């Protein structure tokens, strides 16, 4: 396409070319949302030049105000722009397919061989590495979100609400959005989630002009139609599971719980994982505390959205609580059902809201509320780091409860010296040497194996 100049509406990207491009993108989506968005930008804006910089940021701004994995939603949105609804389905589906398959395989290996010495040694290195990775996420999001005194207050309050007072995660997000909206009403301009489009490169650098991209006029009839069929697609597998395994089964609980989680995952995967970890460990008892860290380590080492860790949670939880099913059958059903209800809502949000995106993009109230949510995400991720540190660096902990207080405290005598050393090494690799997430995980896994052969005299 590079030598043909501008294209017209009938000369848009052939679906076959789009499929190949999205599949290649999906194999490179390591390193969390920032890395995934960078991969898409490089492939679609800089190399293929199928979409302009302004249009890319326009789509990203919309995805940032939605719950769910923003990188996958961005893929769906751009796929929709290039090839309509089918293009959006292809782009979003391929974006999660490699990571989903990889996570399914790794979850199976963990369940089958997780107690063997070599696997245990690998995870002894992975878990402390994840602690450093989450700490890096706190720093990155903090630099982007905490710029004003009110942002600091929101971030600290969100951390305290979760870590000390056990306030439900959705309430923290709603309250933070309300604070951001109130604080933003007195300002002359709202906080942007990314660089203003006026600072971007001109869109004429794209081979396909904006006017040739796919678009649909918003209408009440279309909205009702998309919502109806979207909810059918979303909840049909859940209904089948309810009818075949019963309303109280683990599979039913997982389908409903992760369906609900999908609509409150503002701020990315790190923000919601503390909520998922607390429920999976302390309420549903699907996992032991340290296993959530291991699942996150597996998700960090595979391509695709980090929220894919919920597949590991469902796989292990269903395997251990299969009901009348064979444990392996229950595990695979739980993993696939959870993946379905986690990612299908993203398609619905994009197809439902895309025609209205221009109105939403310029809405100052939405931008102000988003600034409050983004600030709260710093506190939420900090709480996740605290959870992981408690269960990674210490082998024992106890819960202190008094009135509205509920705090998990470590047993200091149970400090794991080798885990502390690996965590410090991981922090040095990430913060000092600027190693990638995947490279750091690989190095720490190797250290875990080495220390299992020759333990340190601690």
Kinemage of the C-alpha trace (Angstrom):
@kinemage 1
@onewidth
@group {chain A} dominant
@subgroup {mainchain}
@vectorlist {calphas} color= white
{ca unk a 1} P 0.000 0.000 0.000
{ca unk a 2} L 2.973 2.260 0.603
{ca unk a 3} L 3.351 3.386 -3.011
{ca unk a 4} L -0.280 4.015 -3.895
{ca unk a 5} L -0.846 7.219 -1.953
{ca unk a 6} L -4.231 7.946 -0.431
{ca unk a 7} L -6.943 5.317 -0.605
{ca unk a 8} L -10.688 5.666 -0.973
{ca unk a 9} L -13.431 3.997 1.046
{ca unk a 10} L -13.601 0.984 -1.299
{ca unk a 11} L -9.794 0.531 -1.089
{ca unk a 12} L -9.616 0.106 2.686
{ca unk a 13} L -7.387 -2.531 4.285
{ca unk a 14} L -8.304 -6.022 2.987
{ca unk a 15} L -9.486 -8.221 5.832
{ca unk a 16} L -6.773 -10.789 5.088
{ca unk a 17} L -4.059 -8.144 5.494
{ca unk a 18} L -5.686 -6.950 8.708
{ca unk a 19} L -5.817 -10.502 10.124
{ca unk a 20} L -2.113 -10.999 9.462
{ca unk a 21} L -1.255 -7.639 11.005
{ca unk a 22} L -3.334 -8.248 14.145
{ca unk a 23} L -1.893 -11.731 14.591
{ca unk a 24} L 1.668 -10.386 14.418
{ca unk a 25} L 0.744 -7.667 16.894
{ca unk a 26} L -0.724 -10.266 19.279
{ca unk a 27} L 2.585 -12.142 19.432
{ca unk a 28} L 4.410 -9.009 20.618
{ca unk a 29} L 2.042 -7.803 23.346
{ca unk a 30} L 4.253 -8.351 26.388
{ca unk a 31} L 4.837 -5.832 29.148
{ca unk a 32} L 1.362 -4.673 30.124
{ca unk a 33} L -0.956 -2.052 28.572
{ca unk a 34} L 1.747 0.549 27.938
{ca unk a 35} L 3.833 -1.909 25.956
{ca unk a 36} L 0.816 -3.273 24.096
{ca unk a 37} L -0.364 0.190 23.085
{ca unk a 38} L 3.168 1.023 21.938
{ca unk a 39} L 3.253 -2.120 19.765
{ca unk a 40} L -0.048 -1.168 18.107
{ca unk a 41} L 1.106 2.401 17.574
{ca unk a 42} L 4.324 1.283 15.925
{ca unk a 43} L 2.588 -1.265 13.679
{ca unk a 44} L -0.548 0.659 12.701
{ca unk a 45} L 0.511 4.327 12.814
{ca unk a 46} L 4.218 4.251 11.981
{ca unk a 47} L 4.704 1.157 9.799
{ca unk a 48} L 1.422 0.323 8.030
{ca unk a 49} L 0.136 3.920 8.280
{ca unk a 50} L -3.420 2.662 8.234
{ca unk a 51} L -4.508 5.182 10.864
{ca unk a 52} L -3.269 8.637 11.847
{ca unk a 53} L -1.850 9.797 15.144
{ca unk a 54} L -4.874 11.944 16.017
{ca unk a 55} L -7.272 9.133 15.304
{ca unk a 56} L -5.185 6.699 17.362
{ca unk a 57} L -5.229 9.040 20.372
{ca unk a 58} L -8.929 9.701 19.835
{ca unk a 59} L -9.624 5.980 20.170
{ca unk a 60} L -7.257 5.619 23.130
{ca unk a 61} L -8.974 8.423 25.041
{ca unk a 62} L -12.309 6.645 24.728
{ca unk a 63} L -10.890 3.294 25.812
{ca unk a 64} L -9.294 4.892 28.871
{ca unk a 65} L -12.673 5.831 30.339
{ca unk a 66} L -14.036 2.289 29.998
{ca unk a 67} L -13.741 -0.587 32.463
{ca unk a 68} L -11.708 -3.507 31.215
{ca unk a 69} L -8.386 -3.997 29.387
{ca unk a 70} L -7.848 -0.733 27.508
{ca unk a 71} L -5.251 -2.182 25.112
{ca unk a 72} L -7.614 -4.894 23.900
{ca unk a 73} L -10.438 -2.367 23.621
{ca unk a 74} L -8.166 -0.153 21.548
{ca unk a 75} L -7.536 -3.100 19.217
{ca unk a 76} L -11.294 -3.682 18.887
{ca unk a 77} L -11.904 0.004 18.220
{ca unk a 78} L -9.224 0.328 15.532
{ca unk a 79} L -10.293 -2.975 13.980
{ca unk a 80} L -13.829 -1.559 13.829
{ca unk a 81} L -12.542 1.608 12.160
{ca unk a 82} L -10.634 -0.361 9.521
{ca unk a 83} L -13.002 -3.250 8.767
{ca unk a 84} L -16.282 -2.686 10.563
{ca unk a 85} L -17.779 -5.026 13.152
{ca unk a 86} L -16.039 -8.120 11.764
{ca unk a 87} L -12.741 -6.257 11.866
{ca unk a 88} L -13.302 -5.372 15.509
{ca unk a 89} L -14.107 -8.992 16.403
{ca unk a 90} L -11.003 -10.238 14.584
{ca unk a 91} L -8.701 -7.626 16.131
{ca unk a 92} L -9.979 -8.104 19.681
{ca unk a 93} L -10.098 -11.887 19.405
{ca unk a 94} L -6.587 -12.258 18.039
{ca unk a 95} L -5.300 -9.830 20.653
{ca unk a 96} L -6.177 -12.253 23.470
{ca unk a 97} L -5.859 -15.627 21.678
{ca unk a 98} L -2.084 -16.317 22.071
{ca unk a 99} L -2.080 -15.251 25.721
{ca unk a 100} L -5.234 -17.252 26.434
{ca unk a 101} L -3.794 -20.444 24.940
{ca unk a 102} L -0.455 -19.932 26.699
{ca unk a 103} L -2.144 -19.287 30.046
{ca unk a 104} L -4.294 -22.401 29.665
{ca unk a 105} L -1.195 -24.524 29.068
{ca unk a 106} L 0.725 -22.957 31.956
{ca unk a 107} L -2.229 -23.349 34.319
{ca unk a 108} L -2.439 -27.037 33.398
{ca unk a 109} L 1.274 -27.493 34.074
{ca unk a 110} L 0.917 -25.726 37.401
{ca unk a 111} L -1.965 -27.921 38.541
{ca unk a 112} L -0.265 -31.114 37.377
{ca unk a 113} L 3.308 -30.421 38.457
{ca unk a 114} L 3.142 -27.405 40.780
{ca unk a 115} L 4.323 -29.421 43.775
{ca unk a 116} L 7.446 -30.771 42.068
{ca unk a 117} L 10.765 -29.350 43.198
{ca unk a 118} L 11.723 -27.710 39.887
{ca unk a 119} L 8.375 -25.929 39.477
{ca unk a 120} L 8.454 -24.822 43.107
{ca unk a 121} L 11.960 -23.457 42.587
{ca unk a 122} L 10.898 -21.498 39.493
{ca unk a 123} L 7.984 -19.916 41.334
{ca unk a 124} L 10.207 -19.062 44.299
{ca unk a 125} L 12.016 -16.751 41.893
{ca unk a 126} L 8.973 -15.504 40.012
{ca unk a 127} L 6.924 -14.290 42.985
{ca unk a 128} L 9.506 -11.774 44.326
{ca unk a 129} L 10.027 -10.526 40.756
{ca unk a 130} L 6.315 -9.767 40.485
{ca unk a 131} L 6.561 -7.667 43.642
{ca unk a 132} L 9.146 -5.440 41.944
{ca unk a 133} L 7.042 -5.287 38.768
{ca unk a 134} L 3.967 -4.111 40.688
{ca unk a 135} L 6.105 -1.519 42.488
{ca unk a 136} L 7.175 -0.244 39.074
{ca unk a 137} L 3.505 0.051 38.109
{ca unk a 138} L 2.861 2.192 41.196
{ca unk a 139} L 5.662 4.547 40.187
{ca unk a 140} L 4.594 4.760 36.542
{ca unk a 141} L 0.942 5.413 37.243
{ca unk a 142} L 1.838 7.808 40.062
{ca unk a 143} L 3.967 9.955 37.759
{ca unk a 144} L 1.083 10.182 35.318
{ca unk a 145} L -1.785 10.646 37.747
{ca unk a 146} L -0.617 12.419 40.899
{ca unk a 147} L 0.152 16.052 40.066
{ca unk a 148} L -2.147 18.049 42.339
{ca unk a 149} L -2.815 17.988 46.095
{ca unk a 150} L -6.312 16.572 45.523
{ca unk a 151} L -4.783 13.702 43.512
{ca unk a 152} L -2.448 12.879 46.399
{ca unk a 153} L -5.378 12.869 48.824
{ca unk a 154} L -7.437 10.589 46.565
{ca unk a 155} L -4.527 8.149 46.086
{ca unk a 156} L -3.775 7.940 49.820
{ca unk a 157} L -7.461 7.657 50.703
{ca unk a 158} L -7.965 4.854 48.193
{ca unk a 159} L -5.011 2.935 49.632
{ca unk a 160} L -6.256 3.372 53.210
{ca unk a 161} L -9.832 2.466 52.291
{ca unk a 162} L -8.708 -0.849 50.830
{ca unk a 163} L -5.779 -1.768 53.066
{ca unk a 164} L -7.102 -0.594 56.436
{ca unk a 165} L -10.895 -0.305 56.265
{ca unk a 166} L -11.710 -3.026 53.696
{ca unk a 167} L -14.025 -0.732 51.705
{ca unk a 168} L -15.432 -2.579 48.649
{ca unk a 169} L -13.418 -1.867 45.503
{ca unk a 170} L -16.366 -0.576 43.391
{ca unk a 171} L -17.207 1.990 46.076
{ca unk a 172} L -13.620 3.250 46.077
{ca unk a 173} L -13.748 3.739 42.305
{ca unk a 174} L -17.147 5.468 42.391
{ca unk a 175} L -16.143 7.777 45.244
{ca unk a 176} L -12.882 8.680 43.509
{ca unk a 177} L -14.706 9.518 40.298
{ca unk a 178} L -17.127 11.724 42.238
{ca unk a 179} L -14.267 13.561 43.946
{ca unk a 180} L -12.565 14.096 40.596
{ca unk a 181} L -15.779 15.426 39.084
{ca unk a 182} L -16.370 17.842 41.970
{ca unk a 183} L -12.738 19.024 41.948
{ca unk a 184} L -12.828 19.483 38.190
{ca unk a 185} L -15.945 21.655 38.149
{ca unk a 186} L -13.976 24.650 39.357
{ca unk a 187} L -11.205 24.337 36.808
{ca unk a 188} L -11.217 25.949 33.431
{ca unk a 189} L -9.952 22.850 31.677
{ca unk a 190} L -10.214 19.163 32.525
{ca unk a 191} L -7.367 16.747 33.011
{ca unk a 192} L -6.596 14.865 29.806
{ca unk a 193} L -5.797 11.151 29.783
{ca unk a 194} L -3.261 11.597 27.035
{ca unk a 195} L -1.591 14.309 25.015
{ca unk a 196} L -4.051 16.646 23.319
{ca unk a 197} L -4.662 15.843 19.697
{ca unk a 198} L -3.420 19.283 18.666
{ca unk a 199} L 0.098 18.262 19.674
{ca unk a 200} L 0.001 15.126 17.532
{ca unk a 201} L 1.384 14.604 14.083
{ca unk a 202} L -1.062 15.615 11.349
{ca unk a 203} L -3.395 12.868 10.195
{ca unk a 204} L -2.426 13.287 6.556
{ca unk a 205} L 0.560 11.044 7.314
{ca unk a 206} L -1.904 8.119 7.262
{ca unk a 207} L -2.600 6.355 3.980
{ca unk a 208} L -6.294 6.115 4.848
{ca unk a 209} L -7.963 9.487 5.527
{ca unk a 210} L -10.319 9.818 8.463
{ca unk a 211} L -13.337 10.277 6.210
{ca unk a 212} L -12.726 6.826 4.658
{ca unk a 213} L -12.698 4.961 7.975
{ca unk a 214} L -15.714 2.915 9.005
{ca unk a 215} L -18.393 4.841 10.879
{ca unk a 216} L -22.026 4.408 11.924
{ca unk a 217} L -24.585 7.026 12.856
{ca unk a 218} L -25.657 6.715 16.489
{ca unk a 219} L -29.306 5.905 16.977
{ca unk a 220} L -31.532 4.518 19.670
{ca unk a 221} L -32.499 1.552 17.486
{ca unk a 222} L -28.880 0.583 16.863
{ca unk a 223} L -28.010 0.993 20.556
{ca unk a 224} L -30.842 -1.310 21.642
{ca unk a 225} L -29.901 -3.882 18.998
{ca unk a 226} L -26.202 -3.941 19.954
{ca unk a 227} L -27.040 -4.063 23.670
{ca unk a 228} L -29.554 -6.894 23.202
{ca unk a 229} L -27.285 -9.143 21.157
{ca unk a 230} L -24.233 -8.229 23.211
{ca unk a 231} L -25.911 -9.316 26.448
{ca unk a 232} L -27.118 -12.526 24.783
{ca unk a 233} L -23.605 -13.403 23.648
{ca unk a 234} L -22.139 -12.419 27.013
{ca unk a 235} L -24.481 -14.355 29.297
{ca unk a 236} L -25.549 -17.383 27.253
{ca unk a 237} L -22.543 -19.484 28.398
{ca unk a 238} L -23.218 -18.410 31.999
{ca unk a 239} L -26.851 -19.488 31.679
{ca unk a 240} L -25.796 -22.873 30.283
{ca unk a 241} L -23.432 -23.388 33.229
{ca unk a 242} L -26.150 -22.422 35.729
{ca unk a 243} L -28.622 -24.860 34.169
{ca unk a 244} L -26.154 -27.754 33.976
{ca unk a 245} L -24.185 -27.380 37.218
{ca unk a 246} L -26.614 -25.541 39.506
{ca unk a 247} L -26.796 -22.062 40.955
{ca unk a 248} L -24.400 -22.814 43.806
{ca unk a 249} L -21.599 -24.438 41.817
{ca unk a 250} L -18.098 -23.032 41.610
{ca unk a 251} L -18.460 -22.604 37.844
{ca unk a 252} L -21.633 -20.549 38.280
{ca unk a 253} L -19.980 -18.424 40.957
{ca unk a 254} L -16.989 -17.821 38.695
{ca unk a 255} L -19.158 -16.876 35.724
{ca unk a 256} L -21.155 -14.352 37.738
{ca unk a 257} L -18.216 -12.996 39.739
{ca unk a 258} L -15.974 -12.352 36.752
{ca unk a 259} L -18.892 -10.927 34.770
{ca unk a 260} L -19.293 -8.384 37.543
{ca unk a 261} L -15.557 -7.789 37.726
{ca unk a 262} L -15.502 -6.983 34.005
{ca unk a 263} L -17.610 -3.864 34.547
{ca unk a 264} L -15.616 -2.439 37.483
{ca unk a 265} L -12.045 -2.902 36.212
{ca unk a 266} L -11.291 0.803 35.864
{ca unk a 267} L -7.598 1.641 35.852
{ca unk a 268} L -6.283 -1.545 34.258
{ca unk a 269} L -5.476 -5.012 35.476
{ca unk a 270} L -3.239 -4.019 38.394
{ca unk a 271} L -6.033 -1.935 39.865
{ca unk a 272} L -8.577 -4.763 39.940
{ca unk a 273} L -6.235 -7.594 40.890
{ca unk a 274} L -6.249 -6.619 44.551
{ca unk a 275} L -10.034 -6.999 44.522
{ca unk a 276} L -9.846 -10.331 42.654
{ca unk a 277} L -7.066 -11.612 44.920
{ca unk a 278} L -8.952 -10.746 48.108
{ca unk a 279} L -12.139 -12.444 46.931
{ca unk a 280} L -10.432 -15.483 45.392
{ca unk a 281} L -8.293 -16.094 48.478
{ca unk a 282} L -10.370 -14.961 51.459
{ca unk a 283} L -13.972 -15.329 50.279
{ca unk a 284} L -14.176 -18.121 47.691
{ca unk a 285} L -11.007 -19.949 48.813
{ca unk a 286} L -10.074 -20.858 45.249
{ca unk a 287} L -6.393 -20.082 45.854
{ca unk a 288} L -3.883 -19.922 48.658
{ca unk a 289} L -2.490 -16.388 49.243
{ca unk a 290} L 0.848 -17.033 47.517
{ca unk a 291} L -0.787 -18.581 44.473
{ca unk a 292} L -2.235 -15.298 43.265
{ca unk a 293} L 1.308 -14.006 42.950
{ca unk a 294} L 2.295 -17.103 40.969
{ca unk a 295} L -0.632 -16.623 38.616
{ca unk a 296} L 0.353 -13.018 38.010
{ca unk a 297} L 3.911 -14.152 37.275
{ca unk a 298} L 2.566 -16.508 34.608
{ca unk a 299} L 0.417 -13.740 33.113
{ca unk a 300} L 3.423 -11.390 33.029
{ca unk a 301} L 5.365 -13.983 31.014
{ca unk a 302} L 2.712 -14.449 28.305
{ca unk a 303} L 1.499 -12.104 25.552
{ca unk a 304} L -1.835 -10.334 25.794
{ca unk a 305} L -3.729 -8.472 28.538
{ca unk a 306} L -2.463 -8.934 32.087
{ca unk a 307} L -6.026 -9.498 33.285
{ca unk a 308} L -5.643 -12.961 31.727
{ca unk a 309} L -4.479 -13.964 35.217
{ca unk a 310} L -8.163 -14.465 36.051
{ca unk a 311} L -8.051 -17.531 33.797
{ca unk a 312} L -5.457 -19.041 36.127
{ca unk a 313} L -7.624 -18.192 39.135
{ca unk a 314} L -10.655 -19.875 37.590
{ca unk a 315} L -8.695 -22.916 36.374
{ca unk a 316} L -7.185 -23.668 39.779
{ca unk a 317} L -10.386 -22.836 41.662
{ca unk a 318} L -12.591 -25.053 39.485
{ca unk a 319} L -10.056 -27.897 39.569
{ca unk a 320} L -10.141 -27.903 43.361
{ca unk a 321} L -13.920 -27.465 43.581
{ca unk a 322} L -15.268 -29.457 40.605
{ca unk a 323} L -18.616 -30.514 42.067
{ca unk a 324} L -19.918 -33.530 40.122
{ca unk a 325} L -17.553 -32.958 37.180
{ca unk a 326} L -14.138 -34.407 36.552
{ca unk a 327} L -11.612 -31.905 37.997
{ca unk a 328} L -9.858 -31.374 34.660
{ca unk a 329} L -13.158 -30.865 32.835
{ca unk a 330} L -14.278 -28.368 35.482
{ca unk a 331} L -10.925 -26.571 35.284
{ca unk a 332} L -11.058 -26.102 31.515
{ca unk a 333} L -14.705 -25.022 31.585
{ca unk a 334} L -13.983 -22.545 34.378
{ca unk a 335} L -10.975 -21.095 32.563
{ca unk a 336} L -12.769 -20.726 29.224
{ca unk a 337} L -15.941 -19.330 30.815
{ca unk a 338} L -13.962 -16.781 32.810
{ca unk a 339} L -11.997 -15.709 29.741
{ca unk a 340} L -15.276 -15.304 27.839
{ca unk a 341} L -17.061 -13.164 30.430
{ca unk a 342} L -13.919 -11.079 31.017
{ca unk a 343} L -13.318 -10.053 27.402
{ca unk a 344} L -16.720 -10.153 25.672
{ca unk a 345} L -17.858 -7.000 27.543
{ca unk a 346} L -14.988 -5.093 25.908
{ca unk a 347} L -16.459 -5.798 22.477
{ca unk a 348} L -19.877 -4.685 23.701
{ca unk a 349} L -18.534 -1.435 25.168
{ca unk a 350} L -16.768 -0.534 21.917
{ca unk a 351} L -19.551 -1.472 19.489
{ca unk a 352} L -22.109 0.211 21.730
{ca unk a 353} L -20.248 3.441 22.380
{ca unk a 354} L -18.101 4.009 19.291
{ca unk a 355} L -20.705 6.083 17.411
{ca unk a 356} L -20.934 8.420 20.417
{ca unk a 357} L -17.182 8.686 20.992
{ca unk a 358} L -16.863 12.217 19.575
{ca unk a 359} L -19.343 13.528 22.120
{ca unk a 360} L -17.653 11.692 24.987
{ca unk a 361} L -14.169 12.767 24.025
{ca unk a 362} L -14.911 16.444 24.539
{ca unk a 363} L -16.957 15.986 27.690
{ca unk a 364} L -15.190 17.907 30.471
{ca unk a 365} L -17.157 16.176 33.248
{ca unk a 366} L -16.080 12.719 32.115
{ca unk a 367} L -12.448 13.812 31.896
{ca unk a 368} L -12.566 15.307 35.391
{ca unk a 369} L -14.142 12.177 36.876
{ca unk a 370} L -11.518 10.075 35.111
{ca unk a 371} L -8.748 12.106 36.744
{ca unk a 372} L -10.123 11.093 40.147
{ca unk a 373} L -10.316 7.435 39.168
{ca unk a 374} L -6.781 7.515 37.774
{ca unk a 375} L -5.444 9.020 41.011
{ca unk a 376} L -7.230 6.329 43.025
{ca unk a 377} L -5.602 3.674 40.855
{ca unk a 378} L -2.233 4.638 42.389
{ca unk a 379} L -3.563 3.738 45.821
{ca unk a 380} L -5.236 0.604 44.515
{ca unk a 381} L -2.032 -0.690 42.927
{ca unk a 382} L -0.084 0.210 46.076
{ca unk a 383} L -2.538 -1.954 48.025
{ca unk a 384} L -1.894 -4.792 45.574
{ca unk a 385} L 1.855 -4.386 46.143
{ca unk a 386} L 1.255 -4.567 49.908
{ca unk a 387} L -0.817 -7.749 49.482
{ca unk a 388} L 1.895 -9.391 47.385
{ca unk a 389} L 4.692 -8.282 49.729
{ca unk a 390} L 2.858 -9.705 52.717
{ca unk a 391} L 2.422 -13.117 51.117
{ca unk a 392} L 5.731 -13.240 49.247
{ca unk a 393} L 8.273 -11.977 51.757
{ca unk a 394} L 6.622 -13.672 54.752
{ca unk a 395} L 5.412 -17.240 55.069
{ca unk a 396} L 2.861 -16.398 57.777
{ca unk a 397} L 0.432 -13.559 58.425
{ca unk a 398} L -2.517 -12.845 60.673
{ca unk a 399} L -5.569 -10.625 60.384
{ca unk a 400} L -6.332 -7.925 62.932
{ca unk a 401} L -9.980 -6.803 63.098
{ca unk a 402} L -11.547 -4.176 65.312
{ca unk a 403} L -14.702 -2.308 64.367
{ca unk a 404} L -14.277 -0.955 60.852
{ca unk a 405} L -10.564 -1.840 60.806
{ca unk a 406} L -9.335 -4.971 59.081
{ca unk a 407} L -5.585 -5.248 58.587
{ca unk a 408} L -3.426 -8.191 57.561
{ca unk a 409} L -0.137 -8.138 59.470
{ca unk a 410} L 2.967 -10.266 58.847
{ca unk a 411} L 4.513 -12.588 61.396
{ca unk a 412} L 7.970 -11.007 61.475
{ca unk a 413} L 9.718 -14.224 62.446
{ca unk a 414} L 8.483 -15.807 59.197
{ca unk a 415} L 10.487 -13.457 56.957
{ca unk a 416} L 11.832 -15.313 53.903
{ca unk a 417} L 15.390 -14.027 53.429
{ca unk a 418} L 15.859 -15.523 49.967
{ca unk a 419} L 12.610 -13.944 48.735
{ca unk a 420} L 13.806 -10.565 50.013
{ca unk a 421} L 17.105 -10.942 48.162
{ca unk a 422} L 15.404 -11.921 44.885
{ca unk a 423} L 12.956 -9.024 45.223
{ca unk a 424} L 15.848 -6.605 45.698
{ca unk a 425} L 17.644 -8.042 42.668
{ca unk a 426} L 14.453 -7.707 40.597
{ca unk a 427} L 14.045 -4.104 41.746
{ca unk a 428} L 17.610 -3.361 40.715
{ca unk a 429} L 17.100 -4.940 37.288
{ca unk a 430} L 13.905 -2.982 36.646
{ca unk a 431} L 14.616 0.393 38.225
{ca unk a 432} L 18.390 0.614 37.861
{ca unk a 433} L 19.244 -1.371 34.738
{ca unk a 434} L 15.866 -0.744 33.016
{ca unk a 435} L 15.379 -4.397 32.094
{ca unk a 436} L 12.108 -5.465 30.487
{ca unk a 437} L 9.470 -7.345 32.476
{ca unk a 438} L 10.016 -10.579 30.537
{ca unk a 439} L 13.801 -10.442 30.906
{ca unk a 440} L 13.530 -9.733 34.637
{ca unk a 441} L 11.120 -12.618 35.156
{ca unk a 442} L 13.434 -14.995 33.304
{ca unk a 443} L 16.448 -13.936 35.365
{ca unk a 444} L 14.598 -14.270 38.673
{ca unk a 445} L 13.227 -17.694 37.716
{ca unk a 446} L 16.808 -18.813 37.044
{ca unk a 447} L 17.908 -17.395 40.412
{ca unk a 448} L 15.098 -19.306 42.128
{ca unk a 449} L 16.278 -22.569 40.572
{ca unk a 450} L 19.914 -21.829 41.496
{ca unk a 451} L 19.017 -21.094 45.110
{ca unk a 452} L 17.035 -24.320 45.334
{ca unk a 453} L 20.248 -26.192 44.483
{ca unk a 454} L 22.549 -24.076 46.660
{ca unk a 455} L 20.512 -22.175 49.302
{ca unk a 456} L 21.985 -19.098 50.896
{ca unk a 457} L 23.136 -19.557 54.515
{ca unk a 458} L 20.519 -17.221 55.996
